[in-house]
Amino acid sequence: MSIASPLAGKHVVVVGGTSGIGLAIAERALAAGARVTAASRNPQRAAGNVPHGIATEQADITSAASIESLLDRVGPFDHLAMSAGTTALGTVRELDSAAARKFMDTKFWGAYEGVRAAADRIAKDGSIVLIGGIASRKHGPGRPMMAAINAALEAFGRANAVDLAPVRVNVIAPGLVETPAFDDVPEDVKTRLLTQYIASVPVARVGLPEDIASTALFLMTNGYATGSVVDVDGGVQLT
């Protein structure tokens, strides 16, 4: 006898769901039998990456009105994953305030707007998954903004697990994951980062979007998990 997936028939909305970690979450949820909506700023440009069966929507995570409109358009939903953001690398000497604010506006304030809009729209037995990063606690050169924003996301997720209960809120803190977010990073910087990371972690590889997606589905379907920060980092904190 086959056992039905806990996501079968559920509606999963993934903001930032047309590339990288978000797309991997959308694909995993679809394979688990969920109805999936993937939203991004320019879904038409990413249409070739999105498998048949995943609905696409436009949303600008820096706009409260855009996120609220998205969640109104898609109708009732059970789970929300927020996986949108840019990468801001550089010390305070190298990273100007405009670039730092852009990262804050997308990754932190984007998550804020998503959670705020979902609070009165999501199913009461549903869940929200935020994608943070291990830079919150494993500091490295040139990542002060990544450290600050990911730490803020962890605190934000824990607080909302209390405030929004019984809706469950969890945060995933990945290590280095190779995604299109690195497309804007200079090639020499990217190569150096990946090489150093691979040499430093017990698993001897960088993360893949699928590594994070499997954790997201676990958090969506485990009704006892809330207020958690789950590290999926290849063991980088051990080194």
N, C-alpha and C positions, 0 to 999 in steps of 0.2 A: 504494500500500500504506500503510495507516495504521500508525503507530507507537504501541504500547501505552504508556500513562502509567507512569512508574516507581512510582506509588502504587497502580496497579491491583491490587486484591486485598490490599493492606496494611491493617493496622488502625491507625488514628490516634486517639489519645485526647487530647482538649483539655480541660484543667481551666480553668474560667472560660469554657466554650464555648457558653453560651446567650445571650450578648449581646456587643456591641462587637467588639473585635479577635478575641476567642476565637471568637465566632460566625462571623465572616468567615473565619477559618482553617478551621473545621469545614465551612463551605459550599464553600470552594475544594477541600478534600480530598475531599469527597463528589463534586464535579463531576469530579475527577481519577480517580475509580474506586475510592477507598478505602472501607473500612468505617470508619465514624466513630462514636465515642462522645463526647458532650459532657457534661461534669460541671459542676455548680454547686451552691451551697448550697440553692437552692430551684428546681429544674428545673420543677416544676409551674407556678409563677408565670410562668415564661418560656416555657412550652410553645407559646404562640401564635407566638413568634418563630422557632422551630426548624423547618426544613423537614422534610418527610416523608423518611425514609431515614436520619436521624441519630438514633441511640439516645441517650437521656438518662439520667443517673444523678445521684444526690445525693452530695455530698462537701463536707466542711468542711475547707478547706485549713489551718486553724489546728490541726487535730487529726491527729496522726500515725496514730492508729488508723483514722480515717475515710479517709485517703488510701490506706493499706495495704489496707483492706477494698475500696475502689473498684477498685484494680488487681487484686486477687484475683477480684472478681466479673466483671470484663470479660474475663478470660482473656488469652491471649497477645496481645501488641501490639508494633508495630514503631516507632512514633513517638509522642512525648509533647510536647505544647505546654502551657506554663504561662502563662496569661494572666489571672490573677485578682489583684485588688488594689483598694484604695480610693485616693482622691486626698486628700492632706493638704497644703493650701496655707496659708502663713502664716510669718512670721518667728518666731524663738524668743520674741519678746515676745508674739506673737499666738497661737501654737499651743501648747496645753497638752500636757503629757507624755502624757496618756491618748490624745489623738488621734494624737500622734506614734507611740506604741507600737502603736496599732491598725494604722497604715500599715505599720510594720515587721513586725507579726505576720502580716499578709496577704501583702504583696508579697514580702518577703524570706524570712521563715520558712515561708510557704506554698510558695515555690519550693524551699526546702531540703527540706521534707517530701516534696514531689513527686519530686525527684531521688533522695532517699534511698530512697524506696519503689520507685522504678523501677529502681534500680541492679541488682538481682538478678532482675528480672522482664522487662525489656525485651529484645527480640531483639538478638543480638550485633552485627548489622549495622544496628541501628536508630539513632535520633537523638533528642535532646532539644533543644527550642527554648524559651528563656526570653525573656520580654518585659521589657526594662529601660526605659531612657529617656535621652534626650540631656541631661537635666538633670545627669547625672553629670559632664559636661565643659563644658556651656554653661550657666553659672549665671545665674540671674535673681532679682529680688527675690521674697522670700516662698517660696522653695523649698529651704530647707536640708535638710529630711528627704528630699525627692525626690532631691536631689543625692547624699546619703549612701547611700540605699538602692540607687539605680541603680548607683552606683559599686561597691557591695558585690556586686550581682548580676553585674556584668561580671567581677570577680575570681573569683567563685564559679564562673561558667561556664567560664572559662579553666582553672581548676584541675581541674575535673571532666573536662574534655576529655582531660587527662592521666591522671587516676586511673581513669576508667571506660572508657578505650579498650579495644577498638575501637568501642564506642558513641561516637557523635559528639555533642558538646555545643556549642551556639552561642547567642549572645545577639543580639537585635534591640534597637537603641536608637532608638525613634521620637522625632520631634519632637512638637509638639502635635497630638494626634489627637482629633477630636470624637467622643466616645463617651458612653454612659450614665453613665460614671464622673463626668461633670461635672454630673449631675442634682442632686447634693447641694451644689454650689457656688452661692452666691448669684448671682442673674441679673445684677446689675450687675458683679460680679467676673468672671463668665464672659464677658460682652460685652466688657469692657475687655481681658481676656486675648486673646480671639480677634481683636479689632480690631488690637491692637498687634502680634500675631504676623503677621497677614496683611500688614501694612504693612512688616514687617521682613525677610521671607524672599524669596529670588529667585523662588520659584514662585508667590508672591502668593495663597496659600490655606493653609488648615489641612489636616492629613492626614485621610484617611478610613480606616476599618478595612480596607478592601480593599487599600490601599497596603501595609499591614503584612502582611496575609495572603499576598500574592503572594511576599513575601520569605521568609516562614516556609516556604512550599512549596518554594522554591528551596533552602533550607537542608536540608530533609528529603530532597530527591532528589539533591543534589550530594554524592556520596560522598567528595569531596576537601576538603569544608568542615568544619573542626572547630576549636574554640578561637577562632572569629571573633566579633567584635562588629561588627555591620553597622548603620551609621547610615542611617536613613531619616527625614530631618528637614527636607526642603524647602530645605536649604541654610542653615539658621539659623546654623551655625558659621562661615559665610563673612561674617557681618554683625557 
